[in-house]
Amino acid sequence: MDYVAALVPPVVMAIAFTALVVTIVKSQGGANKAKEDAIVDAMARAEAAGGSTEAKTAGA
């Protein structure tokens, strides 16, 4: 029965890792993808236009 105790942790970790990968893949895209992309684009434009607020406060 030692072999069962030796095999259980790797099998559990493999199942958990597979579930994690499936969750990550499923969460890519979808209905909110356009909204998320728009937010990232807006943040990039704001940072390019005026610099980040962290950089301004750090220099003050």
ABEGO torsion letter per residue (X at the ends): XAAAAAAAAAAAAAAAAAAAAAAAAAABEEAAAAAAAAAAAAAAAAAAAAEBAAAAAAAX
